[in-house]
Amino acid sequence: MSIHASVNKRGDQGFMTGYLEALGLVERLHRLLLDVIKDEFERVGIIDINAVQALLLFNIGDNEVTAGELKTRGYYQGSNVSYNLKKLVETGYMHHQRCEIDRRSVRVRLTQRGREIRDLVGDLFNRHAEGLQSRGVIDHAGLEEITVALRRLERYWTDQIRYIY
C-alpha cells in the first residue's frame, strides 16, 4: 500500500500534503544555502573549498573536535565528515592531531586560513540576517516560530530513530 493510499484511508490528506511540502522545502533550502555559499566563494575567488566544507569550518568555529563529535552533534554523516576533514587538512584549513589518550581518535581545529573561511561565511550570514530584517522578509518573532517548529520536528525524528526502530 502506498503512503498516499494509507493516508487517504485515515482522512489526513491535507496534513500529509503539508508535511511533504515542508520536507521538500527543507531539502531545497539546504541546497540553496550551499549554492549561496558557493556563489559567494566564486565572487571572492575561492576555488579550493566547497560549500559543505565551508559550513563544516563555520560549525566547528573555535572548537577542537573529533569527527565522532561532529557526527554525534548531528551535523554530518560518517563518511562525508571523514572525507571533508581529510580534504580540509590537506588544503591547510585545519590542523589535526592524534589524541593522547585514545590514539585512534584525531582532534581537529581550524588553522588561520580556516578561521578566515569561517569569518567569510559568518559575514555572509550577517548580511543575510540584516537583509531579511531590513526588507521585512521575516522578523525576530517569525524566525523564532520557525525555529521552534523545526526543533519539534527534529526531536520527533530523533525519537523515531532512537525509540521506534
Secondary structure, 3 states (H helix, E strand, C coil): CCHHHHHHHHCCHHHHHHHHHHHHHHHHHHHHHHHHHHHHHHHHCCCCCCHHHHHHHHHHCCCCEEHHHHHHCCCCCHHHHHHHHHHHHHCCCEEEEECCCCCCCEEEEECHHHHHHHHHHHHHHHHHHHHHHHCCCCCHHHHHHHHHHHHHHHHHHHHHHHHHC
